[in-house]
Amino acid sequence: MPEQSTQDQTARLPRVSQRPTRNMGWVWLIPIVAALIGLSIVYHSWSKQGPRVLITFLSATGLEVGKTQLRYRDVVIGVVKDIRLTESREQVVVEAELNKDSAGMANESTQFWVVKPRIGFSGVSGLSTLMSGAYIETDTKHGALGNATKKQFVGLEDPPPITSDRPGSRFTLRSEDLGSLSVGVPVYMRRLQVGMVTSYKLEPAGQFVEIEVFVDAPYDRYVDGSTRFWNESGIDVTLSADGMQINTQSLVSLISGGVSFGSFGKPRDIDEIGRVFKLYDNRRTAEIEPQGLAVPIYMRFDQPTRGLKAGAMVDFNGVDIGVVNSVALDFDVTTSRFFTSVNATLYPERLGTVYREMNMARRSAAQLASSLALMTNRGLRAQLRTSNILTGQLYIVLEDFPKAPKIATVKAELPFKMPTVASDDLDKLQQQVASIVGKLDKIPFESIGNEVNEMIKQIKLLSITLDKSVVPKLATTLTQMELTIKNLNTLITPGSPMTASAEAMLEDLRRSLSSLRGVTDALQAQPDALLRGRQPKPYSRETLGAPLQ
């Protein structure tokens, strides 16, 4: 019993036990992992961030923060982060963030402009922005892109006509004025569009305008030291010895202008002129400029030279070999007479194959002057000729005159003094014109005019007389004729008495003709019927066989 009670007491006593200790350190893994994820997101975002650039525009039309993209060749390279006004409130500053891999786009050669719908002579552009919205386009030069070297830019209000990746060459033209040229007008070669005008500016001294043109490859290789550019704006009308010539390019050049170029003379290295060309007013002006070796000459004319102007041609055997540079009136003190001094330039290279076959290309201007001296001793002279009778334009011709007076000494110096002879044709033409004018003066235009006026008065009186006397009688006659026609229509109307009588008469005539035809047939059958009378018909087999009636 005591042992049992001891066990019961032991069973009733509470038992004290210790729980196993739990490790709660893994709970901290959750914030640590979240922090790592957040850090990775921040690092990823930071690693993708590039430099921020500031672009200045006149307005922020179509631009939105966080939405407007920066693109290069339709690849997104950044996004607009902020738009604000400048301190002067005249412009807006667009803060854009570039992608890290596009950080090199922020360099000195980069240009920015807003792409939006535009319509111009060069075409229509930016239509895709009607659906997607405006964006900022970027352009930069070729080459390896390094780190950002520039952060502030001035945006272009209009897109550049030529992007940096377009193959070709740029050239500079100099002109006294811009004319009708503008950015985007075409550049032609043999009426084929090969480029366009990219920009223009006034030269710092203000003496001329510098126009930059871009010629696409491979056409740019045709531009060398002998190339000349001329203006193709509008219509070029030239009145010369060949008649009236009208030259123009395409319809675009008529509206907005254009520039053409071509090579004249022997090709030269373009480095000789430094890629800067003169812009001529038209093709003719470009053609008459010096080509190759130039030989200056001087001529004196003692006869009137009205109609001879600078730019007139100098002809030799039908070849336009030179051009007149200046025409001035001068005075000879020894003879106390006025004369005309003419300075011109000869370009022997225009002789073509003769120039090359005679080895003139190796001669200098002084040597060519010696050749002119020899030809002058043989009778070579300069003479004025009429190129256009209507306008009175003159030109100079170099021709041999064997009967011309000999010249004792001819100096082979520059400018070469070319002897001249009087133009008989010109004097004759002037005399003929004077004669025609004299004859026209003798015509009594005043009396002829008076007679014409008197004739006109007589015609007016005759017309008045006709209106008063003839016209009423003519109206009465026409009225009577109308009544006669109506009566005639009444007589020939179907059912009228005259028509019925005519029909009865025609019927009697038809019957008479029928009876006459019967008599004729009877006479043919019995010619003697007129003498013996009508005989009974002979019996025949058919008659005998016929039944009695």
C-alpha positions as CSV (number, residue, x, y, z in Angstrom):
1,M,0.0,0.0,0.0
2,P,2.7,2.4,0.8
3,E,4.3,1.8,-2.5
4,Q,1.0,2.3,-4.3
5,S,0.4,5.6,-2.6
6,T,3.8,6.7,-3.5
7,Q,3.2,6.0,-7.1
8,D,-0.1,7.8,-7.0
9,Q,1.5,10.8,-5.5
10,T,4.2,10.7,-8.1
11,A,1.5,10.4,-10.8
12,R,-0.3,13.5,-9.5
13,L,2.7,15.8,-9.4
14,P,3.0,18.2,-12.4
15,R,5.7,17.6,-14.9
16,V,7.9,20.5,-16.0
17,S,9.4,20.2,-19.5
18,Q,11.3,22.6,-21.8
19,R,10.4,23.3,-25.5
20,P,13.1,23.0,-28.1
21,T,14.6,26.3,-29.0
22,R,13.5,27.6,-32.6
23,N,15.9,29.5,-35.0
24,M,14.1,32.7,-36.3
25,G,17.1,34.0,-38.4
26,W,15.6,32.9,-41.8
27,V,12.8,35.6,-41.4
28,W,15.4,38.3,-42.2
29,L,16.0,36.7,-45.6
30,I,12.8,38.2,-47.0
31,P,13.7,41.9,-46.6
32,I,17.3,41.1,-47.6
33,V,16.0,39.5,-50.9
34,A,13.6,42.4,-51.5
35,A,16.5,44.8,-50.9
36,L,18.7,42.9,-53.3
37,I,15.9,42.9,-55.9
38,G,15.4,46.7,-55.5
39,L,19.1,47.3,-55.7
40,S,19.3,45.2,-58.9
41,I,16.4,47.2,-60.4
42,V,18.1,50.5,-59.4
43,Y,21.4,49.3,-60.8
44,H,19.8,48.1,-64.0
45,S,18.0,51.4,-64.4
46,W,21.2,53.3,-63.5
47,S,23.3,51.2,-65.9
48,K,20.9,52.0,-68.7
49,Q,20.9,55.7,-68.1
50,G,23.1,57.9,-70.3
51,P,23.9,61.6,-70.2
52,R,21.3,64.3,-70.1
53,V,21.4,66.9,-72.8
54,L,19.7,70.3,-73.1
55,I,18.2,71.2,-76.5
56,T,16.9,74.7,-77.2
57,F,13.9,75.3,-79.5
58,L,11.7,78.2,-80.3
59,S,8.7,76.3,-79.2
60,A,7.7,73.0,-77.8
61,T,4.9,72.2,-80.2
62,G,4.0,68.5,-80.1
63,L,6.6,67.6,-77.3
64,E,5.5,65.8,-74.1
65,V,7.5,64.9,-71.0
66,G,8.1,61.2,-70.7
67,K,6.5,60.4,-74.1
68,T,8.4,62.2,-76.8
69,Q,11.3,60.1,-78.0
70,L,14.7,60.9,-79.4
71,R,15.4,58.7,-82.5
72,Y,18.3,58.0,-84.8
73,R,17.5,56.1,-88.0
74,D,14.1,55.1,-86.4
75,V,15.9,53.6,-83.3
76,V,14.9,55.1,-79.9
77,I,18.0,56.5,-78.2
78,G,16.4,58.6,-75.5
79,V,13.3,60.3,-74.1
80,V,12.3,63.8,-73.1
81,K,12.5,64.3,-69.3
82,D,11.7,67.9,-68.8
83,I,10.5,71.0,-70.8
84,R,10.9,74.5,-69.4
85,L,11.2,78.1,-70.6
86,T,14.4,80.1,-70.7
87,E,15.0,83.0,-68.4
88,S,14.1,85.4,-71.3
89,R,11.0,83.4,-72.1
90,E,11.9,83.6,-75.8
91,Q,12.8,79.9,-76.2
92,V,12.2,76.6,-74.6
93,V,14.8,74.2,-73.2
94,V,14.1,70.5,-73.7
95,E,16.0,68.2,-71.3
96,A,16.4,64.8,-72.8
97,E,18.1,61.7,-71.4
98,L,20.0,59.5,-73.8
99,N,20.5,55.8,-73.5
100,K,23.8,54.7,-72.2
101,D,24.8,53.0,-75.4
102,S,23.9,56.2,-77.3
103,A,26.0,58.5,-75.0
104,G,28.4,59.2,-77.9
105,M,25.6,60.9,-79.8
106,A,26.2,64.0,-77.6
107,N,29.1,65.4,-79.6
108,E,29.9,68.6,-81.6
109,S,28.6,67.3,-84.9
110,T,25.1,66.2,-83.6
111,Q,22.0,68.0,-84.7
112,F,18.5,67.8,-83.3
113,W,15.2,68.8,-84.9
114,V,11.5,68.1,-84.3
115,V,9.9,65.8,-86.9
116,K,6.4,66.9,-87.9
117,P,4.4,67.0,-91.2
118,R,5.9,69.4,-93.7
119,I,5.2,70.2,-97.3
120,G,7.8,71.8,-99.6
121,F,9.3,71.8,-103.1
122,S,11.5,68.8,-102.1
123,G,8.4,66.7,-101.2
124,V,6.2,65.8,-98.3
125,S,7.7,64.5,-95.0
126,G,6.7,63.6,-91.5
127,L,3.3,62.2,-92.3
128,S,3.9,59.3,-89.9
129,T,3.7,61.7,-87.0
130,L,0.0,62.3,-87.6
131,M,-0.6,58.9,-85.9
132,S,2.4,58.5,-83.6
133,G,3.0,62.1,-82.6
134,A,6.0,64.3,-83.0
135,Y,9.5,63.1,-82.1
136,I,13.0,64.5,-82.1
137,E,15.3,63.2,-84.9
138,T,19.1,63.1,-84.5
139,D,21.8,63.2,-87.0
140,T,25.6,63.0,-86.5
141,K,28.7,62.3,-88.5
142,H,30.1,58.8,-89.1
143,G,32.8,57.4,-86.8
144,A,33.2,55.6,-83.5
145,L,31.0,57.0,-80.8
146,G,32.8,57.5,-77.5
147,N,31.8,59.4,-74.4
148,A,29.6,62.5,-74.4
149,T,31.5,65.6,-75.2
150,K,28.7,68.2,-75.3
151,K,25.6,68.7,-73.3
152,Q,24.0,71.9,-74.7
153,F,22.6,72.1,-78.3
154,V,20.6,74.5,-80.4
155,G,17.8,72.6,-82.2
156,L,17.1,73.1,-85.8
157,E,13.6,74.5,-86.7
158,D,13.7,72.8,-90.1
159,P,15.3,69.4,-90.9
160,P,18.6,69.5,-92.8
161,P,18.1,68.8,-96.5
162,I,21.1,66.4,-96.5
163,T,21.9,63.9,-93.7
164,S,25.4,63.0,-92.8
165,D,25.2,59.5,-94.1
166,R,24.2,60.5,-97.7
167,P,27.1,59.9,-100.1
168,G,28.2,62.9,-102.1
169,S,30.2,66.1,-101.9
170,R,29.6,69.7,-100.9
171,F,30.6,72.7,-102.9
172,T,30.4,76.5,-102.4
173,L,29.0,78.9,-105.0
174,R,29.5,82.6,-104.9
175,S,27.0,85.0,-106.4
176,E,26.2,88.7,-106.2
177,D,22.7,88.0,-105.1
178,L,20.6,85.0,-104.1
179,G,17.9,85.5,-106.7
180,S,15.0,83.0,-106.4
181,L,17.2,80.2,-104.9
182,S,16.3,78.7,-101.6
183,V,17.2,75.6,-99.5
184,G,16.1,72.4,-101.3
185,V,16.0,73.7,-104.9
186,P,17.4,71.1,-107.3
187,V,20.9,70.9,-108.9
188,Y,21.0,69.6,-112.5
189,M,23.5,68.1,-114.7
190,R,22.4,67.6,-118.4
191,R,18.8,68.1,-117.1
192,L,19.2,65.3,-114.6
193,Q,18.7,66.2,-111.0
194,V,21.9,65.2,-109.1
195,G,21.7,67.3,-105.9
196,M,20.2,70.3,-104.1
197,V,21.0,73.6,-102.4
198,T,21.7,72.9,-98.7
199,S,22.3,76.4,-97.3
200,Y,23.2,80.0,-98.0
201,K,24.7,82.9,-96.1
202,L,26.0,86.4,-96.6
203,E,29.7,86.7,-96.9
204,P,31.2,88.5,-93.8
205,A,32.2,91.5,-95.9
206,G,28.7,91.6,-97.5
207,Q,30.1,91.6,-101.1
208,F,28.5,88.4,-102.2
209,V,26.3,85.4,-101.1
210,E,27.8,82.0,-100.4
211,I,25.6,79.2,-101.5
212,E,26.3,75.6,-100.5
213,V,25.2,72.8,-102.8
214,F,25.4,69.1,-102.4
215,V,26.0,66.8,-105.3
216,D,25.1,63.1,-104.9
217,A,27.6,60.4,-105.6
218,P,28.7,59.2,-108.2
219,Y,27.8,62.5,-110.0
220,D,30.2,64.5,-107.7
221,R,33.2,63.0,-109.6
222,Y,32.2,65.1,-112.7
223,V,32.9,68.3,-110.8
224,D,36.4,69.5,-111.4
225,G,38.4,72.6,-111.9
226,S,36.8,73.2,-115.3
227,T,33.2,73.0,-114.0
228,R,31.0,76.0,-114.0
229,F,27.7,76.5,-112.3
230,W,24.9,78.8,-113.5
231,N,21.4,79.8,-112.4
232,E,18.5,78.1,-114.0
233,S,15.7,80.1,-112.3
234,G,12.8,81.1,-114.5
235,I,13.1,81.3,-118.3
236,D,16.3,82.4,-120.1
237,V,15.4,84.3,-123.3
238,T,18.4,85.2,-125.5
239,L,18.2,87.2,-128.7
240,S,21.4,86.8,-130.8
241,A,22.6,86.2,-134.3
242,D,21.1,82.7,-134.2
243,G,17.7,84.2,-133.4
244,M,15.6,83.9,-130.3
245,Q,16.5,81.1,-127.9
246,I,14.4,80.1,-124.9
247,N,16.0,77.8,-122.4
248,T,14.5,76.4,-119.2
249,Q,14.7,73.3,-117.0
250,S,11.8,71.5,-115.2
251,L,8.6,73.0,-113.9
252,V,10.1,73.0,-110.4
253,S,13.0,75.3,-111.5
254,L,10.4,77.7,-113.1
255,I,8.7,78.0,-109.7
256,S,11.4,77.7,-107.1
257,G,14.6,78.1,-109.2
258,G,17.5,75.7,-109.8
259,V,21.2,75.4,-110.4
260,S,23.0,73.6,-113.3
261,F,26.6,72.8,-113.9
262,G,28.8,71.5,-116.7
263,S,32.5,71.2,-117.7
264,F,34.1,73.6,-120.1
265,G,37.5,73.2,-121.6
266,K,40.3,70.9,-120.4
267,P,39.6,69.1,-117.0
268,R,41.6,70.5,-114.2
269,D,42.3,69.5,-110.6
270,I,39.6,70.8,-108.3
271,D,42.1,71.7,-105.6
272,E,43.2,74.6,-107.9
273,I,40.1,76.5,-107.0
274,G,39.5,75.2,-103.5
275,R,36.0,73.8,-104.2
276,V,34.7,77.3,-104.5
277,F,32.9,78.2,-107.8
278,K,31.3,81.3,-109.3
279,L,27.6,81.2,-109.9
280,Y,26.8,82.6,-113.4
281,D,23.6,84.2,-114.4
282,N,22.9,81.8,-117.2
283,R,24.5,79.2,-119.4
284,R,25.6,81.6,-122.1
285,T,27.5,83.7,-119.5
286,A,29.2,80.6,-118.3
287,E,30.2,79.6,-121.8
288,I,31.8,82.8,-122.8
289,E,34.1,82.9,-119.8
290,P,37.8,82.1,-120.5
291,Q,38.5,78.5,-121.5
292,G,42.2,77.4,-121.4
293,L,44.8,79.9,-122.7
294,A,43.6,83.4,-123.2
295,V,45.0,86.0,-125.7
296,P,44.0,89.6,-125.1
297,I,43.6,91.8,-128.2
298,Y,42.9,95.5,-128.7
299,M,41.0,96.9,-131.7
300,R,40.2,100.5,-132.9
301,F,37.2,101.3,-135.0
302,D,36.8,104.7,-136.6
303,Q,33.2,104.0,-137.6
304,P,30.1,104.1,-135.3
305,T,29.8,100.9,-133.2
306,R,26.2,101.3,-132.0
307,G,25.0,97.8,-131.2
308,L,28.4,96.4,-130.1
309,K,28.3,95.6,-126.4
310,A,30.4,93.6,-123.9
311,G,29.7,89.9,-124.4
312,A,29.5,90.0,-128.2
313,M,31.2,87.2,-129.9
314,V,34.4,87.3,-132.0
315,D,34.1,85.1,-135.0
316,F,36.8,83.4,-137.0
317,N,35.7,81.3,-140.0
318,G,32.3,80.6,-138.4
319,V,33.8,79.6,-135.0
320,D,33.1,81.6,-131.9
321,I,36.7,82.1,-130.9
322,G,36.5,85.0,-128.4
323,V,34.4,87.5,-126.6
324,V,34.3,91.3,-126.3
325,N,35.2,92.5,-122.9
326,S,34.7,96.2,-123.1
327,V,33.6,98.9,-125.6
328,A,34.5,102.5,-124.9
329,L,34.6,105.8,-126.7
330,D,38.0,107.4,-127.0
331,F,39.5,110.5,-128.6
332,D,42.6,110.8,-130.8
333,V,44.4,114.0,-130.1
334,T,46.6,113.8,-133.3
335,T,43.6,113.6,-135.6
336,S,41.1,115.4,-133.3
337,R,38.6,112.6,-134.0
338,F,36.6,110.2,-131.8
339,F,36.9,106.5,-132.2
340,T,35.8,103.3,-130.4
341,S,38.4,101.2,-128.5
342,V,37.4,97.6,-128.1
343,N,39.1,95.1,-125.8
344,A,38.5,91.4,-126.4
345,T,39.9,88.0,-125.5
346,L,40.6,85.1,-127.8
347,Y,40.5,81.5,-126.7
348,P,42.4,79.4,-129.3
349,E,41.2,76.2,-127.5
350,R,37.8,76.7,-129.0
351,L,39.3,75.8,-132.4
352,G,39.0,72.2,-131.4
353,T,41.0,69.6,-133.3
354,V,42.9,72.3,-135.2
355,Y,44.2,73.7,-131.9
356,R,45.5,70.2,-130.9
357,E,46.9,69.2,-134.3
358,M,48.9,72.4,-134.7
359,N,50.4,72.0,-131.3
360,M,49.0,75.3,-130.1
361,A,48.5,73.8,-126.6
362,R,52.2,74.0,-126.0
363,R,52.5,77.6,-126.9
364,S,52.3,80.5,-124.6
365,A,50.1,83.6,-125.0
366,A,53.2,85.6,-126.3
367,Q,53.9,82.9,-128.9
368,L,50.3,82.9,-130.1
369,A,50.6,86.7,-130.4
370,S,53.5,86.2,-132.8
371,S,51.4,83.8,-134.8
372,L,48.7,86.5,-135.0
373,A,51.3,89.0,-136.2
374,L,52.2,86.7,-139.1
375,M,48.6,86.3,-140.0
376,T,48.1,90.0,-139.8
377,N,50.9,90.6,-142.3
378,R,49.0,88.2,-144.7
379,G,45.8,90.3,-144.4
380,L,44.0,89.2,-141.2
381,R,41.8,92.1,-140.1
382,A,38.9,92.7,-137.7
383,Q,35.6,93.9,-139.0
384,L,32.2,94.8,-137.6
385,R,29.2,92.7,-138.8
386,T,25.5,92.8,-138.1
387,S,24.2,89.9,-136.1
388,N,20.6,90.9,-135.9
389,I,18.9,93.4,-138.2
390,L,15.9,93.8,-135.9
391,T,17.9,94.7,-132.8
392,G,20.9,96.1,-134.6
393,Q,23.3,94.0,-132.6
394,L,26.9,93.8,-133.9
395,Y,29.7,91.3,-133.6
396,I,33.4,91.2,-134.7
397,V,34.7,88.9,-137.3
398,L,38.4,88.0,-138.0
399,E,38.9,87.5,-141.7
400,D,41.5,87.7,-144.4
401,F,41.4,90.8,-146.6
402,P,44.1,90.4,-149.3
403,K,43.5,93.9,-150.6
404,A,43.8,95.5,-147.2
405,P,46.6,98.1,-146.9
406,K,49.9,96.6,-145.7
407,I,51.1,97.5,-142.2
408,A,54.8,98.2,-141.9
409,T,55.4,96.7,-138.5
410,V,53.2,94.6,-136.4
411,K,54.3,94.1,-132.8
412,A,53.8,90.7,-131.2
413,E,52.9,92.1,-127.8
414,L,50.1,91.6,-125.4
415,P,47.4,92.8,-125.7
416,F,47.8,92.3,-129.4
417,K,46.7,95.3,-131.5
418,M,44.5,93.8,-134.2
419,P,44.2,96.0,-137.3
420,T,40.6,96.8,-138.4
421,V,38.8,97.6,-141.7
422,A,35.7,99.5,-142.2
423,S,32.5,97.5,-142.7
424,D,31.1,98.2,-146.2
425,D,28.1,96.0,-145.4
426,L,27.4,98.0,-142.3
427,D,27.5,101.3,-144.2
428,K,25.4,99.9,-147.0
429,L,22.9,98.6,-144.4
430,Q,22.8,102.0,-142.8
431,Q,22.3,103.7,-146.2
432,Q,19.5,101.2,-147.0
433,V,17.8,101.8,-143.7
434,A,18.2,105.6,-144.3
435,S,16.7,105.2,-147.8
436,I,13.8,103.1,-146.5
437,V,13.2,105.7,-143.8
438,G,13.4,108.5,-146.5
439,K,10.9,106.7,-148.7
440,L,8.6,106.2,-145.7
441,D,8.8,109.9,-145.0
442,K,7.6,110.6,-148.6
443,I,4.5,108.6,-148.2
444,P,1.5,111.0,-147.6
445,F,0.2,109.3,-144.5
446,E,-1.9,112.3,-143.6
447,S,-3.7,112.5,-147.0
448,I,-4.2,108.8,-147.0
449,G,-5.7,109.1,-143.5
450,N,-8.0,111.8,-144.6
451,E,-9.2,109.8,-147.6
452,V,-9.7,106.8,-145.4
453,N,-11.8,108.9,-143.0
454,E,-13.8,110.3,-146.0
455,M,-14.4,106.7,-147.2
456,I,-15.6,105.7,-143.8
457,K,-18.0,108.6,-143.8
458,Q,-19.4,107.6,-147.2
459,I,-19.9,104.0,-146.0
460,K,-21.8,105.3,-143.0
461,L,-24.1,107.4,-145.2
462,L,-24.7,104.4,-147.5
463,S,-25.6,102.3,-144.5
464,I,-28.0,104.9,-143.3
465,T,-29.6,105.1,-146.8
466,L,-29.9,101.3,-146.9
467,D,-31.6,101.3,-143.5
468,K,-34.1,103.9,-144.6
469,S,-35.1,102.9,-148.2
470,V,-33.9,99.4,-149.1
471,V,-34.6,97.6,-145.9
472,P,-38.3,98.4,-145.7
473,K,-38.8,97.4,-149.4
474,L,-36.9,94.2,-148.7
475,A,-39.1,93.4,-145.8
476,T,-42.3,93.9,-148.0
477,T,-40.9,91.6,-150.6
478,L,-40.1,88.9,-148.1
479,T,-43.7,89.2,-146.7
480,Q,-45.2,88.7,-150.2
481,M,-42.9,85.8,-150.8
482,E,-44.1,84.2,-147.6
483,L,-47.8,84.6,-148.6
484,T,-47.0,83.1,-152.0
485,I,-45.4,80.1,-150.4
486,K,-48.4,79.6,-148.1
487,N,-50.8,79.6,-151.1
488,L,-48.7,77.1,-152.9
489,N,-48.7,74.9,-149.8
490,T,-52.5,75.1,-149.7
491,L,-52.8,74.1,-153.4
492,I,-50.6,71.0,-153.1
493,T,-52.0,69.8,-149.8
494,P,-53.5,66.2,-150.0
495,G,-57.3,66.3,-150.6
496,S,-57.3,69.8,-152.3
497,P,-59.2,70.2,-155.6
498,M,-56.0,70.6,-157.6
499,T,-54.6,67.4,-156.2
500,A,-57.9,65.5,-156.9
501,S,-57.9,66.8,-160.5
502,A,-54.4,65.9,-161.0
503,E,-55.0,62.3,-159.8
504,A,-58.1,61.9,-162.1
505,M,-56.1,63.2,-165.1
506,L,-53.3,60.7,-164.3
507,E,-55.9,57.9,-164.1
508,D,-57.3,58.7,-167.5
509,L,-53.9,58.9,-169.0
510,R,-53.1,55.4,-167.5
511,R,-56.3,54.0,-169.1
512,S,-55.4,55.6,-172.5
513,L,-52.0,54.1,-172.4
514,S,-53.4,50.7,-171.5
515,S,-55.8,50.8,-174.6
516,L,-53.0,51.9,-176.8
517,R,-50.9,49.0,-175.6
518,G,-53.8,46.6,-176.6
519,V,-54.0,48.1,-180.1
520,T,-50.3,47.7,-180.5
521,D,-50.4,44.1,-179.4
522,A,-53.3,43.4,-181.9
523,L,-51.4,45.0,-184.8
524,Q,-48.3,42.9,-184.0
525,A,-50.5,39.7,-184.1
526,Q,-52.5,40.7,-187.3
527,P,-50.6,43.4,-189.3
528,D,-53.4,43.4,-192.0
529,A,-56.2,44.0,-189.6
530,L,-56.2,47.7,-190.6
531,L,-57.2,46.6,-194.2
532,R,-59.3,43.5,-193.7
533,G,-60.8,44.1,-190.4
534,R,-60.6,41.9,-187.4
535,Q,-60.5,38.2,-188.3
536,P,-61.9,35.5,-186.1
537,K,-59.4,33.4,-184.2
538,P,-58.5,30.2,-186.0
539,Y,-59.5,26.9,-184.5
540,S,-56.9,25.0,-182.6
541,R,-56.7,21.7,-180.9
542,E,-57.2,23.4,-177.6
543,T,-60.2,25.3,-178.9
544,L,-61.8,22.1,-180.3
545,G,-61.2,20.2,-177.1
546,A,-62.7,22.9,-175.0
547,P,-66.2,22.2,-173.7
548,L,-69.2,24.0,-175.0
549,Q,-70.6,26.7,-172.8
